[in-house]
Amino acid sequence: MAAVKRVGVLTSGGDSPGLNAAIRGLGKAAIGYGMEVVGFRDGFRGLAENRHVPLDATALSGILTVGGTILGTSRDKPHRMSVDGHVVDMTAAIVENCERNGLDALVCLGGGGTQKNALRLARAGVNVVTLPKTIDNDVALTDLTVGFATALEVATEAIDRLHSTAHSHHRIIVAEVMGHRAGWLALGAGLAGGADVILIPEIPYDVERIADAIRERSERGTNFSIVAIAEGARNREESRAYRAAESRREAAADRAERDAAAAELAALEADHAGHTLRLARRLEELTGLESRVTILGYVQRGGTPSPVDRLLATRLGSAAADLVRDGVFGVMVAARRDGTVAVPLERVAGKRKTVPPDHTWVETARHVGTCLGD
């Protein structure tokens, strides 16, 4: 008889609603195929430190609707992990622990950073399969990521609730939504919540143009406005500076040039902190309307996953078990229409799915008169 396959699973990066549903989907399908499933705690750090727990039917019971991740998570990278105050490459230790635990495959649930880290492990000889998870929906080559649908519901409900206070007090309410490099969440929630202005990283904004749109509403007798802004949205000047620094980093010929460009990017990021508050104050000056800011923050990542995320996570998790059974590794399980496809990690790692300027959501926003700041 063939040896029973052992599958390791970990969750890495920020938590997202639906992670436990994905663990359950993978685990139940794998157990159904006669496999053993082992969960590693706190992402790649738990794998490097060999901290694990068996995921049998009992452990998987009752977790479908639970938010967060029962395994815990971290943002540790296998090749740059802090150990006793030093940054250490733990790749070899991770490979050794995979062998020590008799793993035939390692399933990694995470966002863009996890895809890159998983590719490094695949190149080191680990049989890796990944699942795309992030509320930002910015992992390349998948229609949806686990967590996005729930975060979209939460952000939309928040914008819905802000309408009443904005209308009652004749104010501008600026709602900051997560989305550092991609504007899917702010754009989707802004559209679904009827925001009057939507600002995303992909479309640099002009504050004067936003003020004009708000003043036009006032002239029509509507003395309030809702502004949905992604945390990574920048005005035109800031965006030009940031993109120039990114280009210099990508074109750097040596380590010194890359470090200099990285330091410049870090300085720009530091300067960007508090930009939503500054925008609100400037809009108050330009329009004469009181402005208030609501930063949704981590509430978007918490709580019970929506039915859409539960379905997606279960579908992707069970598809990962199929790939392990069939010996297909070095791939990400991508959502594609009503099914899944196995996309090579080389095509995913280091890529980001941003909002195209001609995307149907952008065109729809313009059709209904939403100001995008440009």
C-alpha positions as CSV (number, residue, x, y, z in Angstrom):
1,M,0.0,0.0,0.0
2,A,1.1,3.6,-0.7
3,A,2.2,5.6,2.2
4,V,-0.3,8.1,3.6
5,K,0.3,11.6,2.4
6,R,1.0,14.3,5.1
7,V,0.0,17.8,4.3
8,G,1.2,20.9,6.2
9,V,-0.8,24.1,6.2
10,L,0.0,27.6,7.5
11,T,-1.6,31.1,7.3
12,S,0.7,34.1,6.8
13,G,0.4,37.9,6.6
14,G,-2.6,39.8,7.8
15,D,-5.7,37.9,8.9
16,S,-8.7,37.8,6.7
17,P,-12.3,36.6,7.1
18,G,-12.5,33.1,5.6
19,L,-9.1,31.7,6.5
20,N,-10.6,29.1,8.8
21,A,-13.1,28.2,6.1
22,A,-10.2,27.6,3.8
23,I,-8.3,25.5,6.4
24,R,-11.5,23.5,6.8
25,G,-12.0,23.0,3.1
26,L,-8.5,21.8,2.6
27,G,-8.5,19.7,5.7
28,K,-11.8,17.9,5.2
29,A,-11.0,17.2,1.5
30,A,-7.5,15.9,2.3
31,I,-8.8,13.7,5.1
32,G,-11.4,12.4,2.7
33,Y,-8.5,11.4,0.4
34,G,-6.9,9.5,3.3
35,M,-4.3,12.2,4.0
36,E,-3.0,13.5,7.4
37,V,-3.1,17.2,7.9
38,V,-0.7,19.2,10.1
39,G,-1.2,22.9,10.9
40,F,1.8,25.1,11.7
41,R,1.3,28.0,14.1
42,D,2.0,31.7,13.3
43,G,2.9,31.4,9.7
44,F,6.4,30.7,8.5
45,R,7.8,31.3,12.0
46,G,6.0,28.4,13.3
47,L,7.3,26.2,10.5
48,A,10.9,27.4,11.2
49,E,10.4,26.7,14.9
50,N,8.6,23.4,14.2
51,R,5.5,24.4,16.2
52,H,2.6,22.4,14.9
53,V,-0.8,20.8,15.7
54,P,-2.7,17.9,14.1
55,L,-5.8,19.0,12.1
56,D,-8.1,16.1,12.4
57,A,-11.9,16.1,12.0
58,T,-12.4,17.3,15.5
59,A,-10.0,20.3,15.1
60,L,-11.8,21.3,11.9
61,S,-15.3,21.1,13.4
62,G,-17.1,24.4,14.0
63,I,-14.5,26.7,12.4
64,L,-16.3,27.5,9.2
65,T,-17.9,30.7,10.5
66,V,-15.1,31.8,12.8
67,G,-13.1,34.9,11.9
68,G,-9.3,35.1,12.0
69,T,-7.3,32.0,11.9
70,I,-7.1,29.1,14.4
71,L,-3.4,28.7,13.4
72,G,-2.4,32.2,14.1
73,T,-0.4,34.3,11.7
74,S,2.7,36.5,11.3
75,R,4.5,38.5,8.7
76,D,7.8,36.7,9.1
77,K,9.7,35.9,5.9
78,P,11.6,32.6,5.7
79,H,14.8,34.3,4.3
80,R,14.7,37.3,6.7
81,M,13.4,36.2,10.1
82,S,14.3,37.9,13.4
83,V,16.0,35.4,15.8
84,D,17.5,36.6,19.1
85,G,17.8,40.2,17.7
86,H,19.4,39.1,14.5
87,V,18.0,38.8,11.0
88,V,18.5,35.2,9.9
89,D,17.8,33.2,6.7
90,M,15.7,30.3,8.0
91,T,15.0,28.7,4.7
92,A,17.2,25.7,5.4
93,A,15.6,25.1,8.8
94,I,12.1,25.2,7.2
95,V,13.1,22.7,4.5
96,E,14.5,20.5,7.3
97,N,11.3,20.7,9.3
98,C,9.2,19.8,6.3
99,E,11.4,16.7,5.9
100,R,11.4,15.9,9.6
101,N,7.6,16.0,9.7
102,G,7.3,13.9,6.6
103,L,5.4,16.5,4.6
104,D,4.5,15.6,1.1
105,A,3.2,19.1,0.5
106,L,2.9,22.5,2.2
107,V,-0.2,24.7,1.6
108,C,0.4,28.4,2.3
109,L,-2.6,30.7,2.7
110,G,-1.7,34.4,2.2
111,G,-1.4,37.5,0.1
112,G,1.2,38.9,-2.2
113,G,4.1,38.5,0.2
114,T,3.2,34.9,1.0
115,Q,3.2,34.1,-2.8
116,K,6.8,35.3,-3.0
117,N,7.9,33.5,0.1
118,A,6.2,30.3,-1.1
119,L,8.1,30.5,-4.4
120,R,11.4,30.8,-2.5
121,L,10.5,27.6,-0.6
122,A,9.4,25.9,-3.9
123,R,12.8,26.7,-5.3
124,A,14.4,25.2,-2.2
125,G,12.7,21.9,-2.9
126,V,9.4,22.1,-0.9
127,N,6.3,20.9,-2.6
128,V,4.2,24.1,-2.3
129,V,0.6,25.0,-3.1
130,T,-0.8,28.4,-2.2
131,L,-4.2,30.0,-1.7
132,P,-4.8,33.8,-2.3
133,K,-6.0,35.7,0.7
134,T,-6.2,39.4,1.3
135,I,-9.0,41.9,1.8
136,D,-7.3,44.2,-0.7
137,N,-8.1,41.7,-3.6
138,D,-4.8,42.5,-5.2
139,V,-3.2,39.1,-5.7
140,A,-2.4,38.6,-9.4
141,L,-4.2,36.2,-11.7
142,T,-7.2,35.4,-9.4
143,D,-10.7,36.8,-9.8
144,L,-11.1,37.0,-6.0
145,T,-9.1,36.6,-2.9
146,V,-10.4,35.2,0.4
147,G,-11.5,38.0,2.7
148,F,-12.4,40.6,0.1
149,A,-16.1,40.0,0.0
150,T,-16.5,40.3,3.7
151,A,-14.4,43.4,4.0
152,L,-16.4,44.9,1.1
153,E,-19.6,44.3,3.1
154,V,-18.2,45.8,6.3
155,A,-16.9,48.9,4.5
156,T,-20.1,49.4,2.5
157,E,-22.2,49.1,5.7
158,A,-20.0,51.8,7.3
159,I,-20.5,54.1,4.4
160,D,-24.2,53.5,4.6
161,R,-24.3,54.5,8.2
162,L,-22.2,57.6,7.6
163,H,-24.8,59.0,5.2
164,S,-27.2,59.8,8.0
165,T,-24.8,61.8,10.1
166,A,-23.4,63.6,7.1
167,H,-26.9,64.5,6.0
168,S,-28.0,65.6,9.4
169,H,-25.1,67.9,10.1
170,H,-24.4,69.1,6.5
171,R,-20.9,67.8,6.7
172,I,-18.3,66.2,4.6
173,I,-17.5,62.7,6.0
174,V,-14.2,61.3,4.8
175,A,-14.1,57.5,5.3
176,E,-10.7,55.9,5.0
177,V,-10.8,52.3,3.7
178,M,-7.9,49.8,3.6
179,G,-6.0,49.5,0.4
180,H,-2.3,50.5,0.4
181,R,-1.5,49.8,-3.2
182,A,-4.8,48.8,-4.8
183,G,-8.2,50.5,-4.6
184,W,-10.6,47.6,-5.1
185,L,-12.0,47.8,-1.6
186,A,-12.5,51.6,-1.6
187,L,-13.9,51.6,-5.1
188,G,-16.3,48.7,-4.5
189,A,-17.5,50.0,-1.1
190,G,-17.8,53.6,-2.5
191,L,-19.9,52.5,-5.4
192,A,-22.1,50.1,-3.3
193,G,-22.4,52.7,-0.6
194,G,-23.2,55.6,-2.9
195,A,-20.1,57.7,-2.0
196,D,-20.0,61.0,-3.8
197,V,-16.2,61.0,-4.1
198,I,-14.0,57.9,-4.4
199,L,-10.2,58.2,-4.2
200,I,-7.9,55.2,-5.0
201,P,-4.2,54.7,-5.4
202,E,-4.5,54.0,-9.2
203,I,-6.0,57.5,-9.9
204,P,-4.0,60.4,-8.4
205,Y,-6.3,63.1,-7.2
206,D,-6.5,66.9,-7.4
207,V,-7.9,68.3,-4.2
208,E,-9.3,71.3,-6.1
209,R,-11.3,69.0,-8.4
210,I,-12.8,67.3,-5.3
211,A,-13.7,70.6,-3.8
212,D,-15.3,71.7,-7.1
213,A,-17.5,68.5,-7.1
214,I,-18.6,69.1,-3.5
215,R,-19.4,72.8,-4.1
216,E,-21.4,71.7,-7.2
217,R,-23.5,69.5,-4.9
218,S,-24.0,72.4,-2.5
219,E,-25.2,74.6,-5.3
220,R,-27.8,72.0,-6.2
221,G,-29.0,72.1,-2.6
222,T,-27.1,69.0,-1.2
223,N,-25.0,70.3,1.7
224,F,-23.2,67.1,2.5
225,S,-20.9,64.7,0.8
226,I,-19.3,61.3,1.5
227,V,-15.7,60.7,0.4
228,A,-14.4,57.1,0.4
229,I,-10.6,57.1,0.2
230,A,-8.2,54.2,0.1
231,E,-5.4,54.5,2.6
232,G,-2.9,54.5,-0.3
233,A,-4.5,57.2,-2.4
234,R,-2.2,60.1,-3.2
235,N,-2.5,63.5,-4.8
236,R,-0.8,64.0,-8.2
237,E,2.3,65.5,-6.8
238,E,2.7,62.8,-4.1
239,S,2.0,60.1,-6.7
240,R,4.6,61.4,-9.2
241,A,7.3,61.4,-6.4
242,Y,6.4,57.9,-5.2
243,R,6.3,56.4,-8.7
244,A,9.7,58.0,-9.5
245,A,11.2,56.5,-6.4
246,E,9.8,53.1,-7.2
247,S,11.2,53.3,-10.8
248,R,14.6,54.2,-9.3
249,R,14.5,51.2,-7.0
250,E,13.5,48.9,-9.9
251,A,16.3,50.3,-12.2
252,A,19.0,50.2,-9.5
253,A,22.2,48.7,-10.7
254,D,23.6,47.8,-7.3
255,R,22.7,47.3,-3.6
256,A,23.6,50.9,-2.7
257,E,21.3,52.4,-5.2
258,R,18.5,50.0,-4.2
259,D,19.0,50.9,-0.5
260,A,18.9,54.6,-1.4
261,A,15.7,54.3,-3.3
262,A,14.2,52.1,-0.6
263,A,15.0,54.8,2.0
264,E,13.4,57.4,-0.2
265,L,10.3,55.3,-0.5
266,A,10.2,54.9,3.3
267,A,10.5,58.6,3.8
268,L,7.6,59.2,1.4
269,E,5.5,56.6,3.3
270,A,6.2,58.4,6.6
271,D,5.2,61.7,5.0
272,H,2.0,60.0,3.8
273,A,0.8,59.2,7.3
274,G,-2.1,61.3,8.3
275,H,-2.9,62.2,4.7
276,T,-6.7,61.6,5.2
277,L,-6.9,64.1,8.0
278,R,-5.0,66.7,6.0
279,L,-7.3,66.1,3.0
280,A,-10.4,66.6,5.2
281,R,-9.0,69.9,6.6
282,R,-8.2,71.1,3.2
283,L,-11.7,70.3,1.9
284,E,-13.2,72.2,4.9
285,E,-11.1,75.2,3.9
286,L,-12.1,75.1,0.2
287,T,-15.8,74.3,0.6
288,G,-16.8,76.0,3.9
289,L,-18.4,72.7,5.1
290,E,-17.4,71.0,8.3
291,S,-15.3,67.8,7.6
292,R,-15.0,64.7,9.8
293,V,-12.9,61.6,9.3
294,T,-13.7,58.0,10.0
295,I,-10.8,55.5,9.7
296,L,-12.3,52.0,9.4
297,G,-9.0,50.3,10.1
298,Y,-8.9,46.7,11.3
299,V,-12.7,46.4,11.7
300,Q,-12.7,45.5,8.0
301,R,-10.6,42.4,8.6
302,G,-12.4,41.0,11.6
303,G,-15.5,39.1,12.3
304,T,-17.6,36.3,10.7
305,P,-16.8,35.7,7.0
306,S,-19.6,36.4,4.6
307,P,-21.3,33.5,2.7
308,V,-19.4,34.5,-0.4
309,D,-16.1,34.2,1.4
310,R,-17.1,30.9,3.0
311,L,-18.0,29.5,-0.4
312,L,-14.8,30.8,-2.0
313,A,-12.5,29.6,0.8
314,T,-14.1,26.2,0.8
315,R,-13.8,25.9,-3.0
316,L,-10.2,27.0,-3.0
317,G,-9.2,24.8,-0.1
318,S,-10.8,21.6,-1.5
319,A,-9.1,22.4,-4.9
320,A,-5.8,22.6,-3.1
321,A,-6.4,19.1,-1.8
322,D,-7.0,17.9,-5.3
323,L,-3.7,19.3,-6.5
324,V,-1.8,17.6,-3.6
325,R,-3.5,14.3,-4.5
326,D,-2.5,14.8,-8.1
327,G,1.1,15.8,-7.3
328,V,0.7,19.3,-8.8
329,F,3.0,21.7,-6.9
330,G,4.6,25.2,-7.3
331,V,1.2,26.7,-8.0
332,M,-1.4,29.0,-6.6
333,V,-5.1,27.9,-6.6
334,A,-6.8,30.8,-8.4
335,A,-10.5,31.6,-8.5
336,R,-11.6,31.7,-12.2
337,R,-15.2,32.3,-12.9
338,D,-17.1,29.4,-11.1
339,G,-14.1,27.2,-11.0
340,T,-10.4,27.2,-10.1
341,V,-7.1,27.0,-12.0
342,A,-3.6,26.2,-10.9
343,V,-1.4,29.2,-11.8
344,P,2.4,28.8,-11.6
345,L,3.9,30.8,-8.7
346,E,6.5,32.3,-11.0
347,R,3.6,34.1,-12.7
348,V,2.1,35.4,-9.4
349,A,5.0,36.2,-7.1
350,G,6.0,39.9,-7.3
351,K,2.9,40.9,-9.2
352,R,0.0,43.0,-8.1
353,K,-3.6,43.2,-9.4
354,T,-4.5,46.9,-9.4
355,V,-7.6,48.6,-10.7
356,P,-7.3,49.2,-14.5
357,P,-8.3,52.8,-15.6
358,D,-10.9,51.4,-17.9
359,H,-12.3,48.8,-15.4
360,T,-16.1,48.5,-15.4
361,W,-16.3,49.7,-11.8
362,V,-14.4,52.9,-12.8
363,E,-16.6,53.5,-15.8
364,T,-19.7,52.9,-13.7
365,A,-18.6,55.4,-11.1
366,R,-18.1,58.0,-13.8
367,H,-21.5,57.2,-15.3
368,V,-23.4,57.8,-12.1
369,G,-21.5,61.1,-11.5
370,T,-19.1,60.0,-8.8
371,C,-16.0,62.2,-8.6
372,L,-12.7,60.2,-8.8
373,G,-10.6,63.2,-8.1
374,D,-9.0,63.4,-11.5
